[in-house]
Amino acid sequence: MDKELPVSAWPEWKIIEKIGEGSFGKVYKAQRTERGKSFYSAIKIINIPGSQSELNSVRSETGDEQSTRQYFQNLVEECIQEISTMEYFRGNSYIVSVEDFKVMEYLDVIGWEISIRMEYLTSFMDYCAEKQLTEKEVIKLGMDLSKALEYCRKLKIIHRDIKPENIFVSRFGDFKLGDFGIARELERTMSGFSKKGTYSYMAPEMYKGEKYDSRVDIYSLGIVLYRLMNHNRLPFMSLEKQFITYRDKENALNKRVAGEQMSAPVDAGTQFARIIMKACAYDPALRYQTPEELYSVLDDLKNGRSGRIRQLQNGVQKAGTDKTESYSAIAQNGRAAQNVTSDAENVRKSTVQNTSVQNTRGNKKTSDFQNAAKRKRAVNNVSESSFTDKETMSVVAEQKIQPQETPSETVAIRSARAVEARKRRRRKKQLLRRALLAIVAGTAILMMAAVYYRVSTDHAQEGQEDNPIAILDDEKYSSTKSGSKDFSKALDTIKEQATTITDNLNSYDWVGTEGTVLRYLRRVKTTQQADGNLDIESECMKALVYPAESGDGVYEEYFYWGEKLFFAYIWYDETSEYYYYNDGELIRWIDSNGKCHDNEKDNEEFVKRGEKYWNNSLKALKGEGTKTDNGNVSD
């Protein structure tokens, strides 16, 4: 088996098995062993041209050997440019990290071999083959890839090839986006038949060769979500047929890019289906306009905030929505008509009853009739069509009647008044009960709010150690306690700089790998060279050393200003320590017990720790762990 495996371009990495194969190359699992520990990466090997037939096809079109070589040379350069783009995302939680790449040119024939070493992940296709994804997992996939597209948008990058084959899963269950542009560049040499598979998730405007923008990525992600929530079938594909033919795929594609109305995915809940349908809207203006919008509604759905979701559903699948609104309007009008009819009937009953009783108190009776007239006018304002002309005239005529009371009806009048009195007493009792319930409920709410506030305050105090910015705001460690203006000024500067870095962390380039060492680089200057490549000048603002690479097996966070350490945050589980530096010297150490040590130059432990973490910060600044060369922990 090993004889069939290629030799790695990196001597320290040994290829141990093939884990995938696509149209443009093969992917292998590689292993590196160091000090008894094994590390794994994925190595993708792409051959250009991909086959002898591809070489012959281009050779027949160009006509000479030099033009053929130049054609494939340009293709290689474009692939290298795309790989360089992926390096900007190194260490990003939602995008596959490219760790290194090498290009080798054959000497005797026209051909190149591109080796790309990436973090080792599970392909999404293999992940799905082992399990059926739940709606909750599909929502997470949508959120993770929305985050990936958000970073792409910040760098003004359009992926243009989002599909299940380009999605990967980390060992923590996070979904990542990969294969930026490499496959796209190589597609140019494919036959039309082979390219059909790449159209399955393509936005209509891109398929038609029209002008497009980053919203094509939102559309493609929507189609991926649609398939996952539709029995693994793309739009317009039959759910009853066991086998899907090429003609079925072709017909479904033609309907989709022509803008025919898609049915909702059958496995998705109502709200999730609406989100998917909006992402897949034929008109780009009706889709979510940014990845942030899509992430927001998915996050609302995940956390049960349905109100905000409904606010963002305007313009989705207009034909279906208009029908739904029409049915809803009809139902509402029907209910309104019933209410109006009921009110009108009550008006007539009240009028007739008052007439039959013939109350001798003329002023009161006149007032009753006037109230009935007011009710009648209110009913007419709701829906004038609820009365016929005959009914309207009848009520008006009844208003003009001035009934007279006779002595023979006194008993009936008293009986009616007694009934009304009992009703009033019942209403008062009901109001009293409701008031008591409201008081009890209000008291309970106030008590719960007090408990919640107390718990929140306790949690905030307990969790303060996990947030270096929180400790800088804590009055317990106020700079005024030191009694020195210079010391106070130094602490204020540290707080200001740490806050600036934390607030802008997501805008920095993340370089490194989660689980080892991550650096956060701020771009200082970007220059485009003559060959088209970008020359990026950056400075490191923060470094995070994970326990696996820490000399003490802890998390080490270092904050830099001008690439000089000014604040260190060392923590693990519930234990935290803080180190404040000014001009390279430790001025404050808050130990794991919360005790503050300020400028204790005569304290040997204070001096020792200051030197230790200063030296560790220099290693982290270069992207290295804080272990010593012989494998022992640092002092």
N, C-alpha and C positions, 0 to 999 in steps of 0.2 A: 504493500500500500504506500509506504514512504517513497518508493521509487517514482510514483506518479505525482508526488508533490513537488512544486518548484522550490528553488532555493531563495530564501529571503534576501531582499536588498540590504537588510541590516544584519550583520553577523551575529549580534547579540540576541536577535529574535529568531526562533526556530519555528517554521510552519509545521503544525502538527495535524491539521485536518482541513478539508474543504467544507465550508458551511453555507455556500450559496453560489449561484451562477445566474447571470443575466445576459442581456443582449450585448453588453459592452465589456464583459469581463467576469472574473471569478473572485470570490471572497473567501479568505482563509482565516483560520484561527491560529494565532502565533503565540508562543510562550517564551518568556524570559525568566531565568532563575537567578536569584541573587541572594546569597547568605541563607540558603535553605528555603527561601520564599519564592513562590511562582507568581508571575504577573502575566496578564493576557491582553492582547490587542487583536484587532481585526485588520487584516491587510488585503486591500483590494488591488488586483493587478489588471490593468487595462492594456490591451494590445492595439496599436494603431499602425496600419489598418487591421481591422478585426479578422479578416480572412483573405485568402488568395483571390476569391471571386470579387471581393470589394476592391482590392488592388487592381485587378484586371479591368473592372468597370470604370474606375477613375482614369486608368491609363488609356483606355480606348477613347475617352472623352477629351483628355488633354492633348494626346497625340505625341508627347515626347517624355522622356524619363525625368528631365529637369523640372518640368511643370508638374509632373505627378509628385515628385519629392516635395516641391514647394507647397502643393495643395495640402499634403498630410502634415508638413512642418507647421503650417499656419494653424491646422486643427490642434496640434499638440500645444502650441503657444496659447491658444484660447482655453484649452483645458487647464493649463497651468494657471492662467489668470483666474479661472473659476475656483480652483483649489486654494489659491491665495486668498480669495474672498472668504472661503470657509474658515481660514485660520483666524479671521477677525472674531469668530464666535467661540474660540477655544475656551473651555471652561463654562460655557453657558449651559444652564440646566435644561434647556428645551431644544437644543440644537446639537447634533452629533459633532463631537470634537475631533478635528484633524490634528494628529500629533506630529506628523512629519510626512514628507513625500520625496520620492526620487524618480528621475527620468533617465532611462538608458536607451541609447540609439544603437541599432544593429549596424555592424560595419559592412557586411557583405550584401545586404538587401535593404530595400526601403522598409523601414519599420522602427517603431519605438515601443518601449514597455514603460508604463507609468505605474509605480507602486505608491499606494496611499495607505499610510498607517493611521488607524482611527481607534477610538475607544471601543472596547469589546461590548457589544450589545446584542440583544435578541431581536431578530427581525419581526416586524409586526405580523407578517404572514404566518410565521411559525407560532407566534404567540396566540393568534386566533385559531390556529389549527388544533391547539390543545384544549381550548375552552370556548364557551359561548359568552360573549361579552354582555354584561347587563347594561341597562340604560345609564346607571350611575357611572359605570366605567367609560361608556361612550361620551358622556358629558365631560368627564375628566380629560379624555383624549382631545375633545374640542377645546377645552380650556388650555391645555398644555401647548397645543399647536397654535392657538391664538397668541399665546405668549411668544412663541417662536416667530410668528409673523410680525409681532409688535417690534421685536428687535430688528427684523429685516427692514421694516418700514423706517426705523430710525436711521439705518444706513442706506436708505433709498435703494433697497434690493428687492426685486420681484423674483420669487422662486420659480413660478410658471410650470412646475411639474409635481404638484402635490398629489400623491396617490398612495395606496397602502404599501406598495413596494418601497417607498422612500420614507417610511415611518419605522421607528425602532423603539424598543422598550428597555429601560435600564433595570438593573436587579432590584431597584426600589419600587418598580412599578410605574415610573414616570415615562411619558411618551416623548420622543424626540424626533425632530425633522432632520433629514439628511439628503445627500446627493444634490447639492446646489449646482445646477447648471451643467455638470459634467455630462450627464446623459443627454441633455439638450443639445450640446455641441456635437455629440457623436451621432445624433439622430439624422443629421444632414445626409449621411451616406446610406441610410436605410432605405429599403424598398417601401412603396406605399402600403403594401399589405402588412408589413411588419410594424409600421407606424400606427396602424389602426388602434392597437391596444393603448397607445399613449393618449388617444383622444377621449377616452372614456370619462375622464374627469376634467376635461378642458372647458373653459368658459366659452360661450357662443361667439362673443366678439373676437376672441383670440383664434378660434377655429376658422372664422370667416376672413381672417387677415385684416380686421379692422383695428382702429386705434384702441389701446387698452391701457390699464393702469393696475395698481396693486390689488384692486378689487377682484381680479381674476383668481388670486390666491384664496380669497374668502369664498368664492364660488366653488373652487375645487375642493376645499375643505368641507363645504356644505354637502357636496356630492359624496364624499367619503363617509360623512355622518349618515347621509341618507341610506347608503348601501348597508351600513352596519345595523340600521334600524328597520330594514326592509327585507328580511330573510336573505340577506347577502345578495340582493338583486338590485341592479341599477334602475333608474327611472325608465318606465315604459317596457320593462321586461316582465313577462308573465310569471306570476307566483305559483301557478298550477303546473307548468311544464317542468319535468324533471331535468331535461337536458336543454341547454340553450345553444342554438346554432349560430353560425357566423351571420346568417341573414337576420336572425333575431337581434343580434347586437347592432348590425348596420341600421335596421329600421328604428331601433330605440335611439341610436345616436342622432339620426336624421330628425326625429320628432323633437328631441331635446334641443338641438341647436336651432331648430326652426321656431322655437318659442311656444310649443304646444303646452297646454296646462298639465302639470304633473299632479298625480294623486299623492296624498300625504303618505309618508312611510308607515307601514302597518304596525310595526312593533313599538313605535314611539308614543309616549303620552301626548295629550293634546297640546300642552305648552311647548314641549320639546319639538313636536312636529312643526309647530308654527315657526320656531326659531330656525329649524333646518330649512323650511320652505322659503323663509326670508333670505337666508344665506345663499340659496340656490335661485333667487329671482332672476328671470331672463334679462330684465332691464337693470344695468348696474346701479342706477339711481335708486332702485328699490331695495337693494341689498344693504347689509351693514356696511357703512362707509369706511370703517377702520377696524383692525383686529381688536382694538380696545373696546369698541362697542359690542362686538360678538362675545368677547370674554366677559363683559359686564353682565349681559343677559344670561349667559350660562352660569355665572357665579350666583346670580339672583335665583335661578331655577334650582341650583344645587342647595342653596340655603333657604329655599321656601319663600323668597320675596317676590311673589307673583305679581304684585301691583305694578312694579317697575317694568316687568316683562311686557305686560299688556300695553304700556305706554309706547313701547318700541316696536309694535307690530303693525304700525300704519303702513299702508301701501303694499302689503304682502299678498301676492296672488289675487289681484283686484277682482277678477271675475268671481271667484269662489267667495271672497269676502263680501262683495256686494250682495250676493244671494243670501248669505247668512244674515247680513244686516237687514235685508228686506224681510226675511222671515221673522227676525226679531222685532222689527217695526210693526209688522202685522199683528204679532202676538201682543205687543204692548198696546196697540190701538184697540185690539179686542178687549183687553183688560180695562182700558180706559173707558170704552163704550159701556162695558158692564157696570163700572162704577158710576158712570153718568146716569145710566138707566135706573140704577138702584137709588141714587140721590133724587132723581125726578119722582120715582115712585114714593119715596119717603115724603117729598114735598106734598104730593097729592094726598097721601094718607093723612098727613098732619092737618092739611086744610080741611079735608072732609070730616075728620074726627072733631076738629074744633067747631065746625059748622053744626055737627050733630049734638055736641054738648051745649052749644049756644050760651057761651059765657056772658053773663050780664055786665061784666066789667068791660065796657066798650074800649077804654084806652088800652087795657092789656091785650084785648083781642086784636085791636088794630096793630099793636106792636108785633104780635105773633105773625100776622099776615105780612107785615113788612119784612120780618126776618125770613119768612118763606120766600118772599120775592127776591131778597138778596141771595139766598141759596140758589134760587132758580137762575139768577144772572151769573153766578159763579159757575154753575154747571154749563151754561151756554158758552162761557169763555173757554172752557176745556174743549168742548166739542159741540158746535152749533148744530151739527148734523144729527145729534142724538134725539132731537125733538122734531116731530112733524109740525106743520103749521097748525093743525087741528089741536095738538096737545098744548102748544104754546098759547093759543087762544083760550083753551079751557082753563089753564092756570091763571091767566090774566083775568078772566071772567070771575074765577073764584076769589081773586084778591078783592074784587069790588063788592063782594057780599058783606053786609054788615049784619051778622046774626043777632037775634034777640033771645034772651033767656026767659023761660017760663017757670013758674013755681013747681010744676010737676016734675022738673028735671033736677031738683036740688040734690037728691040722694045720689044720682049719677055723678054730679059734679064733685060732691064730697068724696065719693069713692075714688074718683080719678085723682083728686088731690092727695089722698092717703097713699095711693100707689106711687105717686111722684115723690112723696116724702120718704117712703121706704127706699126708693131708688137713690135719693140723695144721701141717705144715711149709709147705704152700701158703698156708694162711691167714696164717701169720706173715709170709711174703714179701709177701703182698698188703697186710697192715697196714703193713709197713715202707715199701713203695712209696707207699702213701697218705700216710703220715706225711711222707715226703720231699717229695711233691707239695704237701702242706699248708704245709710250711716254705717251699718256693719261692714258693708263691702268697702266703703271708703277707708274705714279704720284698718281693715285687713290689708288694703293696698298700701297704705302708709307704713304699716309694720313691715310688709315685704320689701318696700323701697328702702326702709332703714336697714334691714338685714342685708339687702343687696349692696347698698352703699358701703356697709361695714366690711362685707366680704370682698368687694372690689378694692377697697382701700387696703385691706390686708394683702390681697393678691398683688396689688401694685407695689406694696412695700417688699413683699417676698420676691417678686420678679425683677426688682430694681437692679439687682446684681447682674441680671442677664442682659442688661442694656447699658452700655458704657455712657451713653448720653444721659440716661437717668441719674447715674451716680454723679455726673458733673453738675446736675441741677439740685442735688440733695443739699438742703441747708445744713444738715449735720456736718457736711464737709465743706462748709462755706470758706471761701478764701479769706474772709475778714477775720477769722479766728487766728490766722497766722501772725497778725500784727505787723506785717511788712507790706508796703505798697508794691515793691517789685515782685514779691511773691504773689500777691493778689492779681497783679497785672498778668503774670505768667499763666496763672490758672484760668483767667478770663480768655486769654489767647488760645489756650489748649481747648477750652470749651467751644469757642467760636470755630476753630479749625476742624475739630471732630464733628461738629454739627454740619458744617459745610460738606464734608466728605460723606457723611451718612445720608444727607438729603440728596446727593447727586450720585449715589452708588450705582443706580441702574443705568446711568448714562455713560459709565466708564466701560472700557473694553475688559472683559474677564478673560484672563490668560492663565492656563493651567488646567488641572483636572480635579473635580470634586473627589474628596477622599484622600488627597495628597496635599498639594499646595495650590492655592488660588491667589492671583494678584489682580488688582483692580487698577487699570491704567487710564489716565486722563490724556486725551490727545492734545498735544501742544501745538503741533504744526503738521499739516498734510500737504505734500508736494507731489505732483504727477511728473514722473521722469519722461525722458524722450521716448523710451521703449513702451510707454503706456502704463508701466507699473506705478503703484503708489508708494511714496516714501513717507512713512508715518513716524513722527517724533512724539514720544509719549513719556510721561513720568508716572511712577508708581505712587498711588495715594494710600493704598491699604494692601496688606497681605494677610492671608488666613492659612495657618498651618494646621492640618487635621491631626488627630491623635496618632494615626499610623505613621506620620512623618515627624512627630514631635519627640524631642529627647525625653520628655517627662510623660508622654502618653496623654497629653491634654490638648485642648484647643488654644492656639496662640494667635491673637489678632493684634496686628501692628499698624498704627496709623502714622503716615509720613507727611511732612510738609517740606517741599523742596528735596524730597527723597531722604529726609533726615527724620529719625524717630522722635515723636513728641508724646505718644500715648500708647500704652500696651495694655491689653485686656486678656488675662489668662484665666481659663475657666474649664470646668468639667462637672457635669451634673449640676449640683447645687452649690458647688464651691467656686468662688471667684476671687481674683486679685487684680489690682489696678496699679499701674505704674505711670507716673507723670514725669516727663523729661523737659528740661529747658537748656538749650544750647549743648546738648549731649550729656547732661548730668541729670541724675535722678533727684527730683526735688520732693516727691511725695510717693509713698507706698501705702496702699490700703490693703491690709492682709486679709486672709480668708475669714477671720473673726470680725471683720469690720473695723478693726483698730487702725487709726490713721497715724502714719509715721512721716513727719515733715522734716526734711533736711537733717536727718540724723547721721551726720558724717562720721561720728565716732562710733556708730553702731556697725559692727563688722558684717552682720547679716544684711543690713541695708545697703552697704557698699557692694557686697558680693552679688546681691540680686540685681542691682542697677547695672553692673558690668555684664552679668549673664544675659539679661534680656536685650541689652544693647547689641551684644554680639549676635544673639539669635536673630534680631531684626535685620542685621546685615545679610545673613544667609537667606532669610525670607524675601528680602528685597531682590535677590537674584533668582528667586523661584525655587530655592533649595529648602529641604527640611532642616530641622535643628538637631538631628542626630550627629554624633561625631563620626569620623571616618572609620573607626574600628568597630562601629556598631553599638558602642556603649552610649548611654545618655550623656548629655552635656551636664556640666557641673552646675 
